[in-house]
Amino acid sequence: MKKIIFGTTNAGKLAEAQSVLGMKVEGVSLDIDEVQSPDTAYVATKKAQDYWKKIKKPLFVEDLGLTFKAFKNLPGVYIRDFLENLGNEGLIKIIPKGKSREATAVTVLAYYAGRGEPKLFKGEVKGTIAQKTKGDKGFGWDPIFIPKGSKKTFGQMEMEEKNKYSMRRKALEKLHKWLKEKKM
């Protein structure tokens, strides 16, 4: 397989996917109704199937969650809504003083070729939510997430350094290995 379709137009996600998969990654964005569920695997599965119905080509999609220990694993898959409404500064401030700043970032990729169930690949990284935003690299909540083993936020890291920790890289590596085994 020399090219793969990724159900996103997020330039940062496309660049990460291309760097890990070592092939051309074509981003496609479609207007689909995204199911609401706290289960990233379920959301990714439904999203992959809905994309397939529209383009009828093998593809993969991603669903992502960021959970805060202080909120018993919320916001999870709802992180995009929290980020859009509160911004990174607001996400930092909602964690009550004295509560844990531990967080877990989870990515689930769903590869689907139109038959059976989508093949799922999960990547996870534990870390903490910073006390203030740091860095202007990356996207989304990168400036507030410090992966375990680093003193920097994702927003302070060049892509090569971020990929040492990235939950997306972990999931993409699993997808890459599977594609090679399937000779796709």
Sequence and secondary structure as in RCSB ss.txt:
>XXXX:A:sequence
MKKIIFGTTNAGKLAEAQSVLGMKVEGVSLDIDEVQSPDTAYVATKKAQDYWKKIKKPLFVEDLGLTFKAFKNLP
GVYIRDFLENLGNEGLIKIIPKGKSREATAVTVLAYYAGRGEPKLFKGEVKGTIAQKTKGDKGFGWDPIFIPKGS
KKTFGQMEMEEKNKYSMRRKALEKLHKWLKEKKM
>XXXX:A:secstr
  EEEES   HHHHHHHHHHH SEEEE          S HHHHHHHHHHHHHHHH S EEEEEEEEEEGGGTTEE
ETTHHHHHHHHHHHHHHHTS TTS  EEEEEEEEEEE SSSS EEEEEEEEEEE SS   SSSSTTGGGEEETT 
SS GGGS HHHHTTT HHHHHHHHHHHHHHHTT 
